[in-house]
Amino acid sequence: MLPDSDVIRTELLEAGFESCEVNKAFDWLDSLSLQRAIKPTVTPAFRIFCTQEIAKLDLECRNLIMFLEQMAF
């Protein structure tokens, strides 16, 4: 799960960034999302196991890995 903006804001302030700069950054990100400049992308991808992986991992194990990778998105 991604941290919410309050957590990120607090971490930036604790790291030493000025409050006005942090606010400007969040305002800028908000403006980008309103302009639809930030578009989530999901590109089709596939997993290719190398020869060494195939030798060590049986089909059931490889299927589990692929399933877990898909769940991450």
MARGUVEX-491125 format. One record per residue (C-alpha): residue number from 1; x, y, z. Coordinates in nm, 2 decimals, always signed. Layout:
<nr = NUM; c1 = X; c2 = Y; c3 = Z> $
...
//
This chain:
<nr = 1; c1 = +0.00; c2 = +0.00; c3 = +0.00> $
<nr = 2; c1 = +0.13; c2 = +0.35; c3 = -0.08> $
<nr = 3; c1 = +0.16; c2 = +0.60; c3 = +0.19> $
<nr = 4; c1 = -0.09; c2 = +0.89; c3 = +0.20> $
<nr = 5; c1 = +0.01; c2 = +1.25; c3 = +0.13> $
<nr = 6; c1 = +0.01; c2 = +1.33; c3 = +0.51> $
<nr = 7; c1 = +0.27; c2 = +1.07; c3 = +0.57> $
<nr = 8; c1 = +0.49; c2 = +1.19; c3 = +0.28> $
<nr = 9; c1 = +0.45; c2 = +1.55; c3 = +0.39> $
<nr = 10; c1 = +0.56; c2 = +1.47; c3 = +0.74> $
<nr = 11; c1 = +0.86; c2 = +1.27; c3 = +0.62> $
<nr = 12; c1 = +0.97; c2 = +1.55; c3 = +0.39> $
<nr = 13; c1 = +0.94; c2 = +1.80; c3 = +0.67> $
<nr = 14; c1 = +1.13; c2 = +1.57; c3 = +0.91> $
<nr = 15; c1 = +1.40; c2 = +1.54; c3 = +0.64> $
<nr = 16; c1 = +1.45; c2 = +1.91; c3 = +0.65> $
<nr = 17; c1 = +1.25; c2 = +2.04; c3 = +0.35> $
<nr = 18; c1 = +1.08; c2 = +2.38; c3 = +0.41> $
<nr = 19; c1 = +0.71; c2 = +2.37; c3 = +0.46> $
<nr = 20; c1 = +0.65; c2 = +2.62; c3 = +0.18> $
<nr = 21; c1 = +0.85; c2 = +2.41; c3 = -0.07> $
<nr = 22; c1 = +0.66; c2 = +2.09; c3 = +0.04> $
<nr = 23; c1 = +0.33; c2 = +2.27; c3 = -0.01> $
<nr = 24; c1 = +0.44; c2 = +2.39; c3 = -0.36> $
<nr = 25; c1 = +0.53; c2 = +2.04; c3 = -0.46> $
<nr = 26; c1 = +0.20; c2 = +1.90; c3 = -0.35> $
<nr = 27; c1 = +0.01; c2 = +2.18; c3 = -0.52> $
<nr = 28; c1 = +0.21; c2 = +2.11; c3 = -0.84> $
<nr = 29; c1 = +0.12; c2 = +1.74; c3 = -0.83> $
<nr = 30; c1 = -0.24; c2 = +1.82; c3 = -0.77> $
<nr = 31; c1 = -0.24; c2 = +2.05; c3 = -1.07> $
<nr = 32; c1 = -0.09; c2 = +1.78; c3 = -1.28> $
<nr = 33; c1 = -0.36; c2 = +1.53; c3 = -1.18> $
<nr = 34; c1 = -0.63; c2 = +1.79; c3 = -1.26> $
<nr = 35; c1 = -0.48; c2 = +1.84; c3 = -1.60> $
<nr = 36; c1 = -0.47; c2 = +1.46; c3 = -1.65> $
<nr = 37; c1 = -0.09; c2 = +1.50; c3 = -1.72> $
<nr = 38; c1 = -0.03; c2 = +1.20; c3 = -1.49> $
<nr = 39; c1 = -0.19; c2 = +0.89; c3 = -1.64> $
<nr = 40; c1 = -0.16; c2 = +0.55; c3 = -1.48> $
<nr = 41; c1 = -0.03; c2 = +0.31; c3 = -1.72> $
<nr = 42; c1 = -0.05; c2 = -0.06; c3 = -1.73> $
<nr = 43; c1 = +0.16; c2 = -0.21; c3 = -1.99> $
<nr = 44; c1 = +0.12; c2 = -0.57; c3 = -2.09> $
<nr = 45; c1 = +0.43; c2 = -0.76; c3 = -1.97> $
<nr = 46; c1 = +0.53; c2 = -1.12; c3 = -1.94> $
<nr = 47; c1 = +0.78; c2 = -1.31; c3 = -1.74> $
<nr = 48; c1 = +1.05; c2 = -1.52; c3 = -1.90> $
<nr = 49; c1 = +1.23; c2 = -1.76; c3 = -1.68> $
<nr = 50; c1 = +1.59; c2 = -1.83; c3 = -1.76> $
<nr = 51; c1 = +1.73; c2 = -2.18; c3 = -1.80> $
<nr = 52; c1 = +1.87; c2 = -2.18; c3 = -1.44> $
<nr = 53; c1 = +1.53; c2 = -2.08; c3 = -1.30> $
<nr = 54; c1 = +1.35; c2 = -2.35; c3 = -1.50> $
<nr = 55; c1 = +1.60; c2 = -2.61; c3 = -1.37> $
<nr = 56; c1 = +1.54; c2 = -2.51; c3 = -1.01> $
<nr = 57; c1 = +1.17; c2 = -2.42; c3 = -1.01> $
<nr = 58; c1 = +0.90; c2 = -2.66; c3 = -1.11> $
<nr = 59; c1 = +0.60; c2 = -2.55; c3 = -1.31> $
<nr = 60; c1 = +0.38; c2 = -2.51; c3 = -1.00> $
<nr = 61; c1 = +0.64; c2 = -2.28; c3 = -0.84> $
<nr = 62; c1 = +0.68; c2 = -2.07; c3 = -1.15> $
<nr = 63; c1 = +0.30; c2 = -2.03; c3 = -1.18> $
<nr = 64; c1 = +0.29; c2 = -1.91; c3 = -0.82> $
<nr = 65; c1 = +0.56; c2 = -1.66; c3 = -0.88> $
<nr = 66; c1 = +0.37; c2 = -1.53; c3 = -1.19> $
<nr = 67; c1 = +0.05; c2 = -1.51; c3 = -0.99> $
<nr = 68; c1 = +0.22; c2 = -1.31; c3 = -0.71> $
<nr = 69; c1 = +0.37; c2 = -1.07; c3 = -0.96> $
<nr = 70; c1 = +0.03; c2 = -1.01; c3 = -1.11> $
<nr = 71; c1 = -0.12; c2 = -0.95; c3 = -0.77> $
<nr = 72; c1 = +0.13; c2 = -0.67; c3 = -0.71> $
<nr = 73; c1 = -0.04; c2 = -0.46; c3 = -0.98> $
//
